[in-house]
Amino acid sequence: MGFYPTASGPAKVAPMTGQRLSEVLDGALAPCLDQLLTPALVIDLDAVQANIAATIARVGGEDRWRPHLKTSKQAVIIDLMLDAGLRHFKVATCDELGLLLRTAGSRAVDVLFCYPAQRASLTAVLALARAHAHARVLVLADSPAHLDAIAAWSRALGHTSPLPVMLDVDLGMHRTGSIPAEWRERPSVPEPLVLAGLHGYDGHLTWAQREQAQLGYDALVELATALCSGPAAPAPSTLELVTSGTHSYAHALDHPGLRAGAWRHSVSPGTIVLSDRRSHAAERDIGLRQAAFVATRVISAGPDRVTLDAGSKAIAPDVSPPSCAIVDHGELEPQRASEEHLPCRVQPGAASPELGRLLWLIPEHVCTTVNLYREAVWIRGGRYVGVGPVGASGHGCGLPDTSLVKPPREG
C-alpha cells in the first residue's frame, strides 16, 4: 500500500489496485471502524519504508542523509530508518533525543541536538548521552557567546570528556545562528567542546530559489575552508557540513563545493519520510508516497456546507487555509478551522457527504500535524496492523513527578 499525491491534490487511484484511494483506506480500517475515534492519525508503513529507500537512493547513500526526527516522532518509523542503514539524525527536543537513543538500543547512532540548548536542556542532553555511551551526541552553538556558555555549563555540570559541537551558521533565514563573518573571528572552541562541523539550515528558501541557495552554500564552504586553515585547525576530513530541508536539499546536493570538499556533507529533510501537500516538488523529484493521513468524520451536513471533526487541534495548525486536501472529494473546499471543527464549502451542484461519513485528509504540513497526536494507527499491506504511541509529541518539562498535589482519582 502507499499512494502518490499530485501537485494539485491527492491521487484518485491507488497505483497497485486501481481502486479509489479513499476506498482502499476505508477497507484497511474496516475491521475497526466502529471503535475508531476520530480525528485519528493514520500512518501507512509501506509508504514510509518506500520513502526512506527512495530518499537514500536520491541523496547518494545513507551517510548523505541526516533526517530530522521532528516529523516522525515515532519509534516504529525510527526503527524502519535504522533497518535501512541510517545512523545519522537530527532532533530538536530532548524527548526526540531520548526516543531515538532508546529505539536504537545497541545500534550506534550519531545525533545532532540541533536547537540552541540552555543550561536545563543541556543538562538533559548530557544525561542522555551518558546513559547511551555508545551513541555520539552533538550539540549546536547558536553564536560565539552561546558557544562559550555551552562550554561553561558543561564544565560546571562536571562534563570533562570531549563534547562535539556544530556551529550554527545563519544563511539568511534570520532565525538562529550567526553569520559566517562572526564565526570566522573565532579561531578555536573552548574546552571541553570539539569542533565537529557547521550547520547551515536554509528553511526560508523554496524549490525555485536555487541561485539564492547556492550563494548561501558558497559562504558556508568559504567558512569551512577558513576554519580548517592554521596550525591548530581541525582536519577537513573530521568535519561535517549539514544543510537543507525538504524544499532545498536538491540545491545542496548539486553544489560543487559541498559535494567535492574533504568534509562530509549531509542534507537533513525530515518531512519527506511521511510527505504532505506542500512537499509536491520533492514528491516528484524523489518519487514519494503519501504516508500520513488524518481520518475524520462528517459531524454536521447542510446543503452547501459540511463540517468535519478535524479542527486546528487535529491538523496543520500553523498554516493558512486550506490546512489539508480531502481525498477523492474535490467538491469539498476546506475553510478556516476552529479548534475542533473544520467547515468545508460544498461546490454548487455537488452532493454533500452524509452525516457520519468517514473522510481522509492529507495535511498541508505533516510535521505540526503529527505533533498533535499521542498515538497513531498503522496500516500495512492494505490492512490495519496496530496502534502505537507518538512517543515524542508535545513537550515535557523534565521535572520529576514529586508533586505534593495529587490529581483526583477518576471515576
C-alpha positions as CSV (number, residue, x, y, z in Angstrom):
1,M,0.0,0.0,0.0
2,G,1.1,3.6,-0.4
3,F,-0.3,6.3,-2.6
4,Y,1.1,9.1,-4.8
5,P,-0.1,12.6,-4.3
6,T,0.0,15.1,-7.2
7,A,0.9,18.7,-7.2
8,S,-2.7,19.7,-7.4
9,G,-4.0,17.3,-4.8
10,P,-4.1,13.6,-3.9
11,A,-4.3,10.9,-6.5
12,K,-7.8,9.4,-7.1
13,V,-6.5,5.9,-7.7
14,A,-4.2,3.6,-5.8
15,P,-1.5,2.6,-8.3
16,M,-1.3,-1.1,-7.3
17,T,-5.1,-1.9,-7.2
18,G,-6.8,0.6,-9.4
19,Q,-9.2,1.4,-6.5
20,R,-10.0,4.9,-5.3
21,L,-7.7,5.9,-2.6
22,S,-10.5,6.5,-0.1
23,E,-11.9,3.1,-0.8
24,V,-8.6,1.4,0.0
25,L,-8.1,3.4,3.2
26,D,-11.7,2.6,4.2
27,G,-11.0,-1.1,3.6
28,A,-7.8,-1.1,5.6
29,L,-9.6,0.1,8.7
30,A,-13.0,-1.6,8.0
31,P,-12.5,-4.2,10.9
32,C,-12.2,-1.4,13.5
33,L,-14.3,1.5,12.2
34,D,-16.9,1.0,14.9
35,Q,-14.2,1.6,17.5
36,L,-12.1,4.2,15.7
37,L,-12.4,7.6,17.4
38,T,-11.8,10.5,15.0
39,P,-9.8,12.5,14.3
40,A,-7.1,9.9,14.1
41,L,-3.5,10.0,12.7
42,V,-3.1,7.0,10.3
43,I,0.4,6.0,9.0
44,D,1.0,3.7,6.0
45,L,4.2,1.9,7.0
46,D,4.7,0.5,3.5
47,A,4.8,4.1,2.1
48,V,7.2,5.1,4.9
49,Q,9.6,2.3,4.0
50,A,9.4,3.2,0.3
51,N,10.1,6.9,1.0
52,I,13.1,6.1,3.1
53,A,14.6,3.8,0.4
54,A,13.8,6.3,-2.3
55,T,15.4,9.2,-0.4
56,I,18.6,7.2,0.3
57,A,18.9,6.5,-3.4
58,R,18.3,10.1,-4.3
59,V,20.8,11.6,-2.0
60,G,23.5,9.1,-2.8
61,G,23.7,6.8,0.3
62,E,22.8,6.6,4.0
63,D,25.7,8.8,5.1
64,R,24.5,11.7,3.0
65,W,21.2,12.0,4.8
66,R,20.8,13.1,8.4
67,P,16.9,13.1,8.7
68,H,15.3,15.4,11.2
69,L,13.0,13.4,13.5
70,K,10.7,16.3,14.2
71,T,8.4,14.9,11.6
72,S,8.0,11.2,12.5
73,K,8.4,11.2,16.3
74,Q,7.6,7.5,16.5
75,A,9.7,4.5,17.4
76,V,8.2,2.4,14.7
77,I,9.4,4.8,12.0
78,I,12.8,5.3,13.6
79,D,13.2,1.6,13.6
80,L,12.5,1.5,9.8
81,M,15.1,4.1,9.3
82,L,17.7,2.1,11.3
83,D,16.8,-1.0,9.4
84,A,17.5,0.8,6.2
85,G,21.0,1.6,7.4
86,L,20.6,5.2,8.6
87,R,22.7,6.1,11.6
88,H,22.9,10.0,11.5
89,F,20.0,12.0,12.7
90,K,18.8,15.5,13.9
91,V,16.5,16.2,16.8
92,A,15.1,19.4,18.2
93,T,13.8,18.3,21.6
94,C,15.0,16.2,24.5
95,D,12.1,13.9,24.0
96,E,13.1,13.2,20.4
97,L,16.7,12.6,21.5
98,G,15.6,10.1,24.2
99,L,13.2,8.3,21.9
100,L,15.9,7.9,19.3
101,L,18.5,6.6,21.8
102,R,16.1,4.1,23.4
103,T,14.9,2.9,20.0
104,A,18.4,2.4,18.6
105,G,19.3,0.3,21.6
106,S,22.8,-1.3,20.9
107,R,22.9,0.2,17.4
108,A,25.4,3.1,17.5
109,V,23.9,6.3,16.2
110,D,25.2,9.8,15.6
111,V,22.7,12.5,16.6
112,L,22.8,16.3,16.4
113,F,20.7,18.2,19.0
114,C,20.0,21.0,16.6
115,Y,18.5,23.5,18.9
116,P,20.2,26.2,21.0
117,A,20.5,24.3,24.3
118,Q,20.2,26.3,27.5
119,R,21.5,25.0,30.8
120,A,18.5,22.9,31.7
121,S,18.2,21.3,28.3
122,L,22.0,20.8,28.1
123,T,21.8,19.0,31.4
124,A,19.2,16.6,30.0
125,V,21.2,16.1,26.8
126,L,24.4,15.3,28.6
127,A,22.5,12.9,30.9
128,L,21.0,11.0,27.9
129,A,24.5,10.9,26.3
130,R,26.0,9.4,29.4
131,A,23.2,6.8,29.6
132,H,23.8,5.8,26.0
133,A,27.6,5.9,25.8
134,H,27.8,4.0,22.5
135,A,26.0,6.9,20.8
136,R,27.6,10.1,19.6
137,V,25.6,13.1,20.7
138,L,26.5,16.5,19.2
139,V,25.2,20.0,20.3
140,L,24.7,23.1,18.4
141,A,26.2,26.6,19.2
142,D,24.0,29.5,18.1
143,S,26.6,32.2,18.5
144,P,30.1,32.8,19.9
145,A,28.6,33.8,23.2
146,H,26.4,30.7,23.2
147,L,29.5,28.6,22.4
148,D,31.2,30.0,25.5
149,A,28.1,29.4,27.6
150,I,27.8,25.7,26.5
151,A,31.4,25.2,27.4
152,A,31.0,26.9,30.8
153,W,27.8,25.0,31.6
154,S,29.4,21.7,30.6
155,R,32.3,22.2,32.9
156,A,30.0,23.3,35.8
157,L,28.0,20.1,35.3
158,G,31.2,18.1,35.6
159,H,31.4,17.1,32.0
160,T,35.1,16.9,31.1
161,S,35.1,14.5,28.2
162,P,35.2,16.0,24.7
163,L,31.7,17.2,23.6
164,P,31.3,17.6,19.8
165,V,29.7,20.9,18.7
166,M,28.5,22.2,15.4
167,L,28.4,25.9,14.7
168,D,25.0,27.2,13.6
169,V,25.5,29.4,10.5
170,D,22.8,31.9,9.5
171,L,22.5,31.6,5.7
172,G,19.7,34.2,5.5
173,M,16.8,32.7,7.5
174,H,17.5,35.0,10.4
175,R,16.0,32.7,13.0
176,T,19.0,31.2,14.8
177,G,22.7,31.0,14.1
178,S,25.4,33.6,13.4
179,I,26.6,35.0,10.0
180,P,29.8,33.5,8.7
181,A,31.9,36.6,9.5
182,E,31.1,36.3,13.2
183,W,32.2,32.6,13.3
184,R,35.3,33.4,11.2
185,E,36.6,35.6,14.1
186,R,36.7,32.5,16.5
187,P,40.0,30.7,15.9
188,S,39.1,27.8,18.3
189,V,36.4,26.4,20.5
190,P,36.7,26.3,24.3
191,E,37.1,23.0,26.2
192,P,35.5,20.6,26.6
193,L,34.0,21.3,23.2
194,V,35.4,19.9,20.0
195,L,34.5,21.4,16.6
196,A,32.6,18.8,14.6
197,G,31.2,20.8,11.8
198,L,28.9,23.5,10.5
199,H,25.1,23.6,10.4
200,G,23.5,25.8,7.8
201,Y,19.8,25.4,7.6
202,D,18.0,27.3,4.8
203,G,14.4,26.6,5.6
204,H,13.3,30.0,4.3
205,L,14.1,29.0,0.7
206,T,11.9,27.3,-1.8
207,W,12.4,24.8,-4.6
208,A,12.6,27.7,-7.1
209,Q,15.3,29.7,-5.2
210,R,18.3,27.7,-6.4
211,E,20.6,30.7,-7.1
212,Q,20.0,32.1,-3.6
213,A,20.6,28.7,-2.0
214,Q,23.9,28.3,-3.9
215,L,25.1,31.7,-2.7
216,G,24.5,30.5,0.9
217,Y,26.4,27.3,0.3
218,D,29.3,29.3,-1.2
219,A,29.5,31.2,2.1
220,L,29.3,28.0,4.1
221,V,32.1,26.4,2.1
222,E,34.3,29.5,2.5
223,L,33.8,29.5,6.2
224,A,34.6,25.8,6.4
225,T,37.8,26.4,4.4
226,A,38.8,29.3,6.7
227,L,38.2,27.3,9.9
228,C,40.4,24.5,8.6
229,S,43.4,26.7,8.0
230,G,46.0,27.4,10.6
231,P,48.3,25.1,12.7
232,A,45.7,24.3,15.3
233,A,42.7,23.9,13.0
234,P,40.8,20.6,12.6
235,A,41.4,18.5,9.6
236,P,38.6,18.9,7.0
237,S,38.0,15.2,6.9
238,T,36.8,15.4,10.6
239,L,34.1,17.9,9.8
240,E,30.6,17.6,8.6
241,L,28.5,20.3,6.8
242,V,24.8,19.8,7.5
243,T,22.4,21.7,5.3
244,S,18.9,21.8,3.8
245,G,15.4,20.6,4.5
246,T,12.7,19.3,2.2
247,H,12.5,22.4,0.0
248,S,16.2,22.9,-0.7
249,Y,18.0,19.6,-0.4
250,A,18.3,19.3,-4.2
251,H,20.2,22.6,-4.4
252,A,22.7,21.4,-1.8
253,L,23.2,18.0,-3.5
254,D,24.2,19.8,-6.7
255,H,26.6,22.3,-5.1
256,P,30.1,21.5,-6.2
257,G,31.8,22.8,-3.1
258,L,29.7,20.9,-0.7
259,R,29.9,17.7,-2.9
260,A,33.7,17.8,-3.6
261,G,35.1,19.1,-0.2
262,A,37.2,16.9,2.1
263,W,34.5,17.2,4.7
264,R,31.4,15.1,4.8
265,H,28.2,16.8,3.6
266,S,24.7,15.7,4.5
267,V,21.2,17.1,3.9
268,S,18.6,16.8,6.6
269,P,15.0,16.8,5.4
270,G,12.5,15.1,7.7
271,T,9.1,15.8,6.1
272,I,9.8,13.6,3.1
273,V,9.5,10.5,5.3
274,L,5.8,11.0,5.5
275,S,5.2,13.6,2.8
276,D,2.5,16.3,2.8
277,R,0.7,18.7,0.5
278,R,3.5,21.3,0.5
279,S,6.2,18.7,-0.5
280,H,4.9,18.2,-4.1
281,A,8.3,19.2,-5.6
282,A,10.2,16.7,-3.5
283,E,7.5,14.1,-4.2
284,R,8.1,14.5,-8.0
285,D,11.9,14.6,-7.5
286,I,12.2,11.5,-5.3
287,G,9.0,9.6,-6.0
288,L,7.5,10.0,-2.6
289,R,4.3,8.2,-1.5
290,Q,1.8,9.8,0.8
291,A,2.3,8.0,4.2
292,A,0.3,10.2,6.7
293,F,-3.4,10.7,6.7
294,V,-5.9,12.1,9.2
295,A,-9.2,10.1,9.4
296,T,-12.1,12.4,10.1
297,R,-15.9,12.2,10.1
298,V,-18.7,14.5,9.0
299,I,-20.4,15.8,12.1
300,S,-22.7,18.4,10.5
301,A,-24.1,18.4,7.0
302,G,-26.0,21.1,5.1
303,P,-26.9,21.9,1.5
304,D,-23.8,23.9,0.9
305,R,-21.5,23.1,3.8
306,V,-20.3,20.2,5.8
307,T,-18.2,20.3,9.0
308,L,-15.6,17.7,9.9
309,D,-14.2,16.8,13.4
310,A,-10.6,17.7,12.4
311,G,-10.1,21.3,13.5
312,S,-6.8,23.1,14.3
313,K,-6.2,20.7,17.2
314,A,-6.1,17.8,14.7
315,I,-4.3,19.0,11.5
316,A,-1.7,21.6,10.4
317,P,-2.5,24.4,13.0
318,D,0.3,26.6,11.7
319,V,-0.9,27.1,8.1
320,S,-3.4,29.4,6.5
321,P,-6.5,27.7,4.9
322,P,-6.7,25.2,3.4
323,S,-4.9,23.1,6.0
324,C,-5.4,19.9,4.0
325,A,-6.8,18.2,1.0
326,I,-9.8,15.8,1.2
327,V,-9.1,12.6,-0.6
328,D,-11.4,11.9,-3.5
329,H,-13.6,14.8,-2.7
330,G,-12.6,17.7,-4.8
331,E,-16.0,19.2,-4.4
332,L,-15.3,20.0,-0.7
333,E,-13.2,23.1,0.0
334,P,-11.7,23.3,3.5
335,Q,-12.2,26.7,5.1
336,R,-10.6,28.2,8.2
337,A,-10.7,25.7,11.1
338,S,-11.7,26.4,14.7
339,E,-10.3,24.2,17.5
340,E,-12.4,21.1,16.9
341,H,-14.2,21.9,13.7
342,L,-13.3,22.1,10.0
343,P,-16.0,23.6,7.9
344,C,-15.9,22.8,4.2
345,R,-17.8,24.5,1.4
346,V,-19.6,22.2,-1.0
347,Q,-19.3,23.3,-4.6
348,P,-22.6,24.3,-6.3
349,G,-24.4,21.3,-7.7
350,A,-22.4,18.7,-5.7
351,A,-24.0,16.4,-3.1
352,S,-22.9,16.7,0.5
353,P,-21.4,13.6,2.2
354,E,-23.8,12.2,4.6
355,L,-23.7,12.7,8.4
356,G,-21.1,10.3,10.0
357,R,-19.2,9.7,6.7
358,L,-15.6,8.8,7.1
359,L,-13.2,11.0,5.1
360,W,-9.5,11.2,4.7
361,L,-7.3,14.3,4.9
362,I,-3.8,14.9,3.6
363,P,-2.2,17.6,5.7
364,E,-0.6,20.7,4.3
365,H,2.1,20.4,6.9
366,V,2.7,17.0,8.3
367,C,5.2,17.9,11.0
368,T,2.9,20.0,13.1
369,T,0.1,17.5,12.4
370,V,1.9,14.5,13.9
371,N,2.9,16.6,16.9
372,L,-0.8,16.9,17.9
373,Y,-1.4,13.2,18.4
374,R,-0.5,10.9,21.3
375,E,-0.9,7.8,19.2
376,A,-1.0,6.7,15.5
377,V,-2.9,4.0,13.7
378,W,-0.7,1.8,11.5
379,I,-1.6,0.1,8.2
380,R,0.5,-2.1,6.1
381,G,-0.4,-4.2,3.0
382,G,-3.8,-2.6,2.9
383,R,-4.7,-3.9,6.4
384,Y,-4.8,-2.5,9.9
385,V,-1.8,-3.8,11.8
386,G,-1.9,-1.9,15.1
387,V,-1.7,1.3,17.0
388,G,1.2,2.8,18.9
389,P,2.5,5.9,20.6
390,V,3.8,9.1,19.0
391,G,6.5,9.0,21.6
392,A,7.9,12.5,21.2
393,S,4.8,14.6,20.6
394,G,4.3,17.8,22.5
395,H,6.7,18.9,25.2
396,G,7.7,17.6,28.6
397,C,9.0,19.8,31.4
398,G,11.7,17.4,32.6
399,L,10.9,17.7,36.2
400,P,10.5,14.5,38.4
401,D,7.0,13.5,39.5
402,T,7.3,14.6,43.1
403,S,4.4,16.9,43.4
404,L,2.7,17.2,46.7
405,V,-0.6,17.9,44.9
406,K,-2.0,14.7,43.5
407,P,-4.7,14.8,40.8
408,P,-8.1,13.5,41.8
409,R,-8.9,9.9,41.1
410,E,-11.1,9.2,38.1
411,G,-14.4,7.5,38.5
